[in-house]
């Protein structure tokens, strides 16, 4: 009797089918990991851009000499010593210039306006809120006058991705990042 030393066609087809299933499962896993990496990169980019914008605002608030809300209704509340919520803040810097940070809701921008020049600080901003907490202080200029100054500003910033993927077939869910911060001006700190 002769023993055959080869692979039959049936065995070859079965082994090819198993290999194809393993390759398909591996391809699905690799595709899922690439998509997860892409979403993580997008989230990381959003967080970094939002952190830079928030850091810039916190630094300016901390170093400015006077503060007030952007909207007139919030200005009246703040001037009367009541906590005010607004979509922006006006800062008066030591060099006498005026700096405003405000939300342009129509274009989803966070804008920094130094005197009359607007600069886009961040794109894709869906929400920006500033809560200004006032406190009373006294000015010593021969007459002790009680004035309202900023005790603390709380910032809430929500950013959504606005960049489109280079791959037309790639569908990514919108990614949103919300950051918050609170800051006290240096000259008003106890």
FENRAJO-V366827 format. One line per field, one symbol per residue. burial: # if it has 24 or more other ideal C-beta (glycine too) atoms within 12 Angstrom, else .. Layout:
burial = ???
This chain:
burial = .....................................##..##..##.##..##.###.###########...#...#.....#########.....#######....#####.......###############............##############..........#..#.#.#.#.###..#..
